[in-house]
């Protein structure tokens, strides 16, 4: 159910395009991993990346320290629970 001047199946078209793009990105990432184009030095700090890390994680671009920092930054903050229970609303 599209609104405005869009066709009725416009939402489904957008879902199909989004899905196709995600599949293309995943296939590209998989092909890069198979080639094994791991960086020899970290893209951020220019420190050498150990051979063991490059072998274990094909396509790696960051050293362990920089990757850990990125992983911590991506961790979602403890947010507020927006779904209130019935008991909480009665208080």
N, C-alpha and C positions, 0 to 999 in steps of 0.2 A: 504494500500500500504506500505508494509514493505520493507526495503532496506537491502542490504548485503546478508547474508546467511539465513536470517529469512524467514519463510513461509509468504505467502501473508496475512494470517489472524492473524499474530502475534500481531498486534496492538489491534485488537478486543479481543484477548485472554488476553492481559494485562489489558485492561479496565474491562473485566469480573472479573479477579482476584482482581483488586483494589476495585471494587464495592462489591464483596463478603467479602473482608476483612473489609471494612467500615461497612457493615451490621452486621458482627460478633461483631465488637467493640461496635456498638450502642446497640445490643441486650445484650451484657455483661454489659454495663453501666446501661441499663434499669433493668436488673435482680438485680444488686447491689443496685439500688435505691429502689426496692421493698422490699428487705431484710432489708433495713434501717441500714446499717453498718456505720453510721455517727461516726466520732471520737468525744470523749468527750473533748479532748484537741487539740489545734491547732498543726498541724504537723510541723510548723516552729517556733513559739514563745512559745510553751508549755503553753499558756494561756487557761483557760477553755472556751469551746464554749457553749453559752447559749442554754438551752433546746428549746427555741422558734426558734432559727436558725436551730437547728437540725431537728425540726419538719417541718419547712417550706421548708428546702432544704435537703431532704434525701440523704445520702451519702457524706455530706459535710466533708471536711478534714481541712479547714482553717477557722480561725476567720474572722470577717468582715474586720478588719484592714489589715490583710495579703492578703485577697482576693482582696481588693481594690487596693493594691499595684500591684498585678499580673495583674488586669484588666487594670491599667494605663500603665503598661509595654507592654501589648499586643496591645495597641491602635496604629494604624498605624500613622507614622509621616506624616505631610503634604508634600507630594511628588511633584515632578515636573510633570506637565501635558505634556506628551510626544506627544500628538496629537495636532499638531499645526493647527490653522485655516488657511484658504487660505489668509485672510487679513493679518495675522501676518507674513506670508511668503513673502508677497509683500512689506513689509516695509523695 
